[in-house]
Amino acid sequence: MGVAYDVATIGGLNAANFADVLAWWNSQLAELADFFKEELNLPDAKADKPKS
C-alpha cells in the first residue's frame, strides 16, 4: 500500500503555502493512522516503545 500527495509547484511555492501543504499532509496522515487503528485494531505505537 502506498500513500501519496502531489503538490503543484508551477509558478513557485512560497513559504506560507509550503507550510500549509505540510500541515495538511500531517493532518491527513494522522487521520489515516486513526483509521488503521480503528479498522485493524492496531495497538498504539507509543505505548509499545520500550522505556529507557
N, C-alpha and C positions, 0 to 999 in steps of 0.2 A: 504494500500500500504506500502511496506517496501523497504528500500534500504540497501544493504549490500555489503561489500567488504572484502573478506577473504585475510589474509596475511599469507604466509608460513613462519614459524619460525624454521623450521627444520635446524639444524646446527647453529642457532643463528641469531640474527638480530642486527647489530651494530648501533651505534648512527646515523651515516650518512644515512644508509638505512632506519632507522626508521623515520628520518626527511623527507626523500624523500617520504615515504608512506604517512605521514601526509600532505605534500604539495600536492601530487597527489589527495588524498581524498578531501582536501579542494577545489581544482580546480574543481573536478567533482561535488561536492555539489553546488558550485557556478553556474556551467553550468546547473544543474538540476533546480535550483531556477529561473534562467533566462528563461528556457524552460517553467516552470509553469506560470511565469508572462506573457509571450507572448501568450501561448496557452489558458490559462484560464482567461486572462485579470485581473489578481490579482493586487490589489493596492500595492504600495511599502510599506513594513512593517516599514521602517524607518520613512516615512512621517506620519504614523498613531500614532506614540508614543506621549503621552502627554508630554508637556514641563513642567519641574519642576522649 
